[in-house]
């Protein structure tokens, strides 16, 4: 069992959904996890120490310094004791205080003193969740290695509906099971991955270039997900407005040629995920001066570097698993399989870019994962973070199933 004997530090904050922590403790105990609890001052307004200790059969901590054991500093003791820290509900105020590095109570001091993974379970009104200040604070936490479960869409305590509802205890337990499962598998396999993301820019002159609508969001999420699972990950990115994922080596490039050169430099790896939208064509000549309109009437192009094909057909340093991406406007499965076979990659992830609500420049996507046997797994519209986690899990599952680290996938 993935949670057996795992030490989980549960921090219960103040919010209407705080009561769900009691059900969560029951489920964690049922899965043989060991739980210690910090109850914040605001958390005490919604649940009692007595109810928590009765279910967890453990002492509840709330004071920064223990009055019963003056030799033990609770924030240091708890920070060293746990395998993971789970904070719920993470309100807008909690997220803001964490983002600012506050250390004014036992909960925040413990998080700052810990080197263990902190997982936030946000819950708040939809407008508060989507407020730019909350989103900026939340992004800062993700960039510094925090993980999150939810929030999800649904009915809220205030009577409104939308994104902001706290994830159910059952979903939280399932997340924790997967977290430990894939973390342990990746650690044993000692995998290295290379991910390409974003567009490339092929300059015609100092101000004009050929590019595309790729935002890089899906590739960044895949790199982040792999790193969170314990895979040593390098992200080679074209021009984007995105921030570096936590615990990922980021290499920034501009052109397809630069991306190929950096890809070659970072071989060998076990896994290559080519999600970058490399421009298909590059101008044959580059003008150092801005071209006038009449000069632009006849531009000549040549095919650009094909990074996916290079990785797939490079027998000397070919990654054990090469995953390509296929952005299509029609015949998604047919064209994706054709690309997979032509490029000689192992898997391909097809996505329909004709739907403007998903794909390019969107936080959502819908994809079809096609493996080397042409078996298809369709993932309906969901966040790119969710889809990245699915792809990353399939990658880890593949290596764990084969138990390879040296064997061919065929």
C-alpha positions, 0 to 999 in steps of 0.5 A: 500500500502506497500510504502504509507507514507514510508520515503525513503532517496535516495542517488544518486552516480556517475555512468552511471546508475545514470539517472535511479534514476529519473525513480525510484523517479517517481515510488516511488512517484506513490506508495505514498512514501516520498522521500528525496535525497542526490546527491553526488559530483560524482552524480552531473556529471550525473544528476542535482539537478534541475531534481531531485527536479522537480520530487521529489518536495523536496529539494536536499541535497549535503552539509554536513552542510546546508548553508541555515539552520545553526542550522540543521546538514543535516547528523543527520536530514536525518539519523533520518528522514528516514525509509530506506536508498537506495544508487544507483548506488553503485560503487566499490569505494563506496563499498570500502569507506563504508567498510572502514567506511569513513565519508568524504561526506554527504552520507557516514556520514549520513549512519554512523549516521543512525540506519536505514536499508541501501540497496545498488544497485550495478552497475559496470563492471563485472570484477570490481564486481567479483574482490576479493577486491570488493567482500571482501568489499561487504561481509564485508558490508553484515556482518554488516547488509547492504542489496543489490538489484542486480546487475543483468546480462545483457548488460553493458554501457562499451559494455560488458555483464555479472553480474554488471548491475544495477537492474531496477527501477521497481524491486527496487520498488518491493523489497522495497514493499516486504521489508516493507511488510515482516518486518511488518508481522514478527514484528507483529507475533514476531516469533522465528526461529532455523536454522541448517546448514553445515555438521557435522564431526564424528571423527574416531580418532584425524585426520580422520572423516566422513563428506560430501560436504555441505558448509552451504551456503543455511542455512546461507542465510536462517538464514540471510533472516529470521533475515532481515525480523525481525525474532529472529533467531538462527543458529546452524552450523557445521564446515564451512568457512562462516561468521556469518550473521548479527543479527543472534545468531550463535552457532558453533558445530562439531558433530551431537550429539553436534548439537542435544544438542544445538538444544534442548537448544534453544527450544522452537521456532516457526520455525525450518529449518533443512538444515544441512547435518548431517552425517547419521552414526557415529563410534561406538568407537573413538580412542584417538590415530591415528589409523594405516592402519591395524586398519582401515580395520574393522570400525563399525558404528551406526546411528547418531542423527536425529535432523529433526525427533526429532523436528518433533516428539517432541510433548512437544516443537515441533515448529509450522512449521518444514522444512526439507531438502532432498538432492537427486541424483534421484527421487527428488520429490518421495524421498523428500515426503517419507522423509517428511512423515517418519520424520513427518516434515511439509515442505521439500525442495528437491534439486538435488545434482547430478548436480555439478553446483548447490547445494553443494559448489555452490552459486547457487541452484535449489529446490522444496518446498513441503508443508504438502499437497504435493503441490510443488513449483519449484524454478529454478536455482538461487542464494542461497540468492534468494532461501533463500528469497523465502523460508523465504517469504513462512514461513512468509506468512504461519504464517500471513495467519494462523494468528496463534502464537499458532494454529496448521498448520493442 
